[in-house]
Amino acid sequence: MKIGDKVVGYLNGRRIGALGTITGDYNFDETILPPPYSRVRRVRWDHKFFDGFYITHISIDTLRTIRQGQTVVEQDKNEYEEIEKEVLST
């Protein structure tokens, strides 16, 4: 990941909590979470969905990498754009 990359904050199931942009370099901060979860990057959350946005129209192929329990999942630009389009069209 690098500054400017787009990120999706996933919740359980097929729900999205937020869409954002990485704004800071990799950091290690034990004041946020204890090790080994102390690795952080600053993110500007551009769109937040407090109850979670339930994905209904995106193909299962696009969501293939989303697995419960993962906090970071690589997606290509097309996958992100498909998610962003659905989320922002409602």
C-alpha positions as CSV (number, residue, x, y, z in Angstrom):
1,M,0.0,0.0,0.0
2,K,1.1,3.5,-0.6
3,I,-0.2,7.1,-0.1
4,G,-3.1,7.7,-2.5
5,D,-4.3,4.1,-2.7
6,K,-8.0,3.6,-2.2
7,V,-9.2,1.3,0.6
8,V,-12.5,-0.3,1.6
9,G,-13.3,-0.9,5.3
10,Y,-15.2,-4.2,5.3
11,L,-17.6,-5.4,8.0
12,N,-18.9,-9.0,8.5
13,G,-20.7,-10.5,5.6
14,R,-21.2,-8.5,2.4
15,R,-21.2,-5.2,4.2
16,I,-18.9,-2.1,3.7
17,G,-18.3,0.3,6.6
18,A,-16.3,2.9,4.7
19,L,-14.4,3.9,1.6
20,G,-11.2,5.8,2.0
21,T,-7.8,7.0,0.8
22,I,-4.4,6.2,2.4
23,T,-2.9,9.5,3.5
24,G,0.1,8.4,5.6
25,D,3.1,6.2,5.6
26,Y,3.3,2.9,7.4
27,N,3.7,3.4,11.2
28,F,3.9,1.3,14.3
29,D,1.8,2.7,17.2
30,E,1.2,0.6,20.3
31,T,-1.1,3.3,21.7
32,I,-3.8,2.4,19.2
33,L,-3.7,-1.4,19.5
34,P,-1.2,-3.8,21.2
35,P,1.3,-5.8,19.1
36,P,1.0,-7.5,16.7
37,Y,-1.9,-5.2,15.7
38,S,0.1,-2.0,16.1
39,R,0.9,-1.5,12.4
40,V,-1.1,1.4,11.1
41,R,-1.5,3.8,8.2
42,R,-3.4,7.1,8.3
43,V,-6.6,6.9,6.2
44,R,-9.0,9.6,5.2
45,W,-12.5,8.0,5.3
46,D,-14.2,9.6,2.3
47,H,-17.6,7.9,2.7
48,K,-18.8,6.3,6.0
49,F,-21.7,3.9,6.4
50,F,-22.5,3.7,10.1
51,D,-24.9,0.7,9.7
52,G,-22.8,-0.8,7.0
53,F,-23.7,-0.8,3.3
54,Y,-24.9,-4.2,2.2
55,I,-23.6,-5.2,-1.2
56,T,-26.2,-6.8,-3.4
57,H,-25.4,-6.2,-7.0
58,I,-21.6,-6.8,-7.1
59,S,-20.6,-10.2,-8.6
60,I,-19.2,-12.9,-6.3
61,D,-16.1,-12.8,-8.4
62,T,-15.4,-9.2,-7.3
63,L,-15.9,-10.2,-3.7
64,R,-13.8,-13.4,-3.9
65,T,-11.0,-12.0,-1.8
66,I,-13.1,-10.8,1.0
67,R,-13.0,-13.2,3.8
68,Q,-14.3,-12.9,7.3
69,G,-11.5,-12.0,9.7
70,Q,-9.2,-10.3,7.2
71,T,-8.5,-6.6,7.7
72,V,-6.5,-6.0,4.5
73,V,-7.5,-7.5,1.2
74,E,-5.9,-6.6,-2.1
75,Q,-8.2,-5.6,-4.9
76,D,-7.5,-4.3,-8.3
77,K,-8.7,-0.9,-9.6
78,N,-11.7,-2.3,-11.4
79,E,-12.9,-4.2,-8.3
80,Y,-12.7,-1.0,-6.2
81,E,-14.4,1.1,-8.9
82,E,-17.3,-1.5,-9.1
83,I,-17.7,-1.3,-5.3
84,E,-17.5,2.5,-5.3
85,K,-20.1,2.8,-8.1
86,E,-22.6,0.6,-6.3
87,V,-22.1,2.2,-2.9
88,L,-22.3,5.8,-4.2
89,S,-25.2,5.2,-6.6
90,T,-27.8,4.8,-3.8
